[in-house]
């Protein structure tokens, strides 16, 4: 079982650790679907691809900037993460989809440090 902070690496760059409940996987089937002249449906499974959603709940301004710059420099790359479906650390060739998103930022109680909440990105397997 992985620790509470999940390792995450994109394009050979280690990103800030992610909490267990802030990473999710979706299996996306790629299928061929046709109907014949009688209206019968035929589904031909082709493959399964994975989408990985990652979010960080609290990053410093410099950490958020680091993540954003890593993504800007690398539209595609290898993502290394703990996969619940494989029960191990896996590598997948991915691109990041719509996003990344920073919902809002706020400062700490002393107004000395900018904190970003809900920085999120979706990685889609190539």
C-alpha positions as a printed Julia matrix, in Angstrom:
126×3 Matrix{Float64}:
   0.0    0.0     0.0
   1.44   3.39   -0.94
   2.07   6.08    1.64
  -0.38   8.93    2.16
   1.71  11.12   -0.17
   1.79   9.62   -3.63
   4.91  10.04   -5.81
   4.26  11.68   -9.15
   6.71  12.26  -11.97
   6.01  13.89  -15.33
   8.5   14.32  -18.18
  11.35  13.16  -15.89
  10.45  15.88  -13.37
   9.28  15.04   -9.87
   6.15  17.01   -9.04
   4.9   17.8    -5.52
   3.47  14.76   -3.74
  -0.25  14.14   -4.11
  -2.61  12.95   -1.37
  -4.34   9.6    -2.01
  -7.76  11.15   -2.51
  -6.45  13.7    -5.02
  -5.57  11.32   -7.84
  -8.06   9.29   -9.82
  -8.03   6.99  -12.83
 -10.68   6.51  -15.47
 -10.52   3.64  -17.96
 -11.62   4.81  -21.4
 -12.59   2.09  -23.85
 -11.7    2.68  -27.5
 -14.2    0.68  -29.54
 -15.48   0.35  -33.09
 -19.28   0.39  -33.23
 -21.39  -0.36  -36.33
 -24.9   -1.41  -37.26
 -25.8   -3.66  -40.15
 -28.76  -3.24  -42.51
 -31.03  -5.06  -40.01
 -30.11  -2.6   -37.26
 -28.06  -5.14  -35.31
 -25.22  -3.57  -33.35
 -21.67  -4.81  -33.47
 -19.09  -3.64  -30.97
 -15.44  -4.38  -31.57
 -13.25  -3.55  -28.56
  -9.95  -2.03  -29.71
  -8.1   -1.0   -26.54
  -8.37   0.69  -23.16
  -6.7    4.03  -22.42
  -6.41   5.72  -19.04
  -7.15   9.27  -17.96
  -5.47  10.36  -14.72
  -6.83  13.37  -12.83
  -4.48  14.97  -10.31
  -5.08  17.87   -7.94
  -3.18  19.5    -5.14
  -5.08  21.18   -2.33
  -2.32  23.39   -0.93
   0.78  24.47   -2.8
   3.01  27.43   -2.21
   3.18  29.95   -5.02
   6.6   28.66   -6.08
   5.36  25.03   -6.13
   2.36  25.97   -8.26
   4.63  27.95  -10.58
   6.97  24.92  -10.83
   4.08  22.6   -11.8
   2.7   25.06  -14.36
   6.12  25.63  -15.96
   6.78  21.88  -16.14
   3.48  21.42  -17.97
   4.1   24.38  -20.31
   7.48  22.98  -21.33
   6.11  19.46  -21.88
   2.81  19.12  -23.71
   3.43  15.36  -23.8
   5.59  13.17  -21.61
   5.82  10.05  -19.5
   3.73  10.08  -16.34
   4.9    7.89  -13.48
   2.3    7.38  -10.74
   0.78   4.8    -8.43
  -2.02   3.03  -10.3
  -4.8    1.56   -8.18
  -5.85  -0.66  -11.09
  -2.33  -2.13  -11.38
  -1.54  -1.9    -7.63
   1.92  -0.59   -8.47
   3.82   2.39   -9.81
   3.34   2.55  -13.59
   4.54   4.7   -16.47
   2.24   5.88  -19.22
   2.9    8.13  -22.21
   0.4   10.99  -21.82
  -0.55  14.52  -22.79
  -2.34  16.94  -20.52
  -5.84  17.78  -21.66
  -8.0   20.78  -20.92
  -6.43  22.56  -18.03
  -4.39  22.85  -15.95
  -6.62  24.81  -13.61
  -5.92  26.96  -10.58
  -9.31  27.84   -9.1
  -8.12  30.58   -6.78
  -5.19  31.59   -4.66
  -5.0   32.9    -1.13
  -2.35  33.98    1.31
  -1.37  32.4     4.59
  -2.51  33.97    7.86
   0.49  36.34    7.94
   0.01  37.41    4.29
   3.61  36.35    3.68
   3.14  33.35    1.44
   0.81  32.79   -1.47
  -1.02  29.45   -1.31
  -2.85  27.97   -4.27
  -5.85  25.74   -3.77
  -7.27  23.26   -6.25
  -4.5   23.21   -8.81
  -5.69  20.4   -11.08
  -4.59  18.75  -14.29
  -5.88  15.84  -16.39
  -3.39  13.52  -18.06
  -4.68  11.45  -20.98
  -2.88   8.35  -22.2
  -1.63   8.5   -25.8
